[in-house]
Amino acid sequence: MVLDVTENSEPCELILDVRYALPLLGFDKIQLHILETQPTGVTIPRDVTIELKDKEGDLIGDASGDLVDVERVLDSNKQYLRHGKYAYTITHNMPTEILGGVMELRIRTMKKKESNS
């Protein structure tokens, strides 16, 4: 997936959205490897764990029927240094070849929320 960055004067939030169908093979979390490739060709790797259930075993996120949407802030203060296309490659680091039930992974940015301080 590619983000076309046209505005970089202010930091933003970098967010990963995960949509999956129940049951997700009994996993309580998903381990992902995300590789960001900047317009200059520089790559930045990061490993991320997405919790799907809380300590009590309840689902994290918004559930509607058998579908669950989880939003995870990857970077609350992301500053893109230049305009251009940033490519993101996402793979999973799970003990199974296919992660059945995961329907969509999406990376997006959002303007930071204004603080009242």
QUIZI-V999327 format. One line per field, one symbol per residue. phi: phi as a letter, one per 40 degrees, with the letter a starting at -180 (. if undefined). burial: + if it has 9 or more other ideal C-beta (glycine too) atoms within 8 Angstrom, else -. A space follows every 10 residues. Layout:
phi=???
burial=???
//
This chain:
phi=.bbccbbbcb cbccbbbbba bccbfgccab bbbbbcbcdc gcbbcabbbb cbbcccgccc hbbbgcbbbb bbccacacbc cacicbcbbb bbbbcbcbcc hcbabababa dcccccc
burial=--+-+--+-- -+++++++++ -+-+----++ ++++++++-- -----+++-+ -++------- +-+---++++ ++-+---+-+ -+---+-+-+ -+------+- ++--+-+-+- -+-----
//
